[in-house]
Amino acid sequence: MNNINYIENLIIDHMPLANKLAWKYKKIVPSYVDYNDLQSAAYFGLVDAASRYNMEKGCFSSFVFLRITIENFQFFETVSPRF
């Protein structure tokens, strides 16, 4: 399996996790934050994680969980009003 197929498989296999995390974050952010935006941020984190993942450094699931979480909170910071 070449590297592109491996990355594609990582992304496809972990899309349910990205969706689950987007729903989880939707429950804790203000109602004006749209689920589709959180899902997009989660997918961006997933693709970023898959493209940067090094098999020798550990479990992908842990790495992608962190990247999706970071990406969603960074997105939320961009849409959150500053006080």
C-alpha positions in Angstrom: 0.0 0.0 0.0 1.4 3.3 -1.0 1.5 6.4 1.3 -1.4 8.1 -0.3 -3.7 5.1 0.1 -2.5 4.7 3.7 -3.4 8.4 4.5 -6.8 8.0 2.8 -7.6 4.9 4.8 -6.6 6.7 8.1 -9.0 9.5 7.2 -11.9 7.3 6.1 -11.5 5.0 9.2 -11.5 8.0 11.6 -14.3 10.1 10.1 -16.8 8.7 12.6 -14.5 9.9 15.4 -14.4 13.4 13.8 -18.2 13.5 13.6 -18.6 12.3 17.2 -16.2 15.0 18.5 -18.0 17.7 16.5 -21.3 16.7 18.1 -19.6 16.6 21.5 -18.3 20.2 21.0 -21.6 21.4 19.6 -23.2 20.6 23.0 -20.7 22.9 24.9 -20.4 25.9 22.6 -22.9 28.7 22.1 -25.9 28.0 19.8 -24.6 30.4 17.2 -21.8 28.0 16.4 -23.0 25.7 13.6 -22.4 22.0 13.7 -21.3 22.0 10.1 -18.5 24.4 10.9 -17.4 22.3 13.9 -17.5 19.2 11.6 -15.4 21.0 9.0 -12.8 22.0 11.6 -12.8 18.3 12.8 -12.2 17.1 9.3 -9.4 19.6 8.9 -7.8 18.3 12.0 -8.2 14.7 10.8 -6.6 15.4 7.4 -3.8 17.3 9.1 -3.2 14.5 11.6 -3.2 11.9 8.8 -0.8 13.8 6.7 1.6 14.4 9.6 1.3 11.0 11.3 4.4 8.9 11.9 3.7 5.3 12.7 6.9 5.0 14.8 5.7 7.7 17.2 2.6 6.0 18.6 -1.1 5.4 18.2 -2.9 7.4 15.5 -6.2 7.5 17.4 -4.7 9.4 20.3 -2.9 11.8 17.9 -6.0 12.5 15.8 -8.2 13.0 18.9 -5.8 15.7 20.0 -5.5 17.4 16.6 -9.3 17.4 16.2 -9.8 18.9 19.7 -7.2 21.6 19.1 -8.7 22.4 15.7 -12.2 22.8 17.1 -11.1 25.0 19.9 -9.0 27.2 17.5 -12.1 27.5 15.3 -14.3 28.4 18.3 -11.8 31.2 19.2 -12.2 32.7 15.7 -16.0 32.9 16.0 -16.2 33.7 19.7 -16.8 37.4 20.6 -14.1 39.0 22.6 -14.9 40.8 25.8 
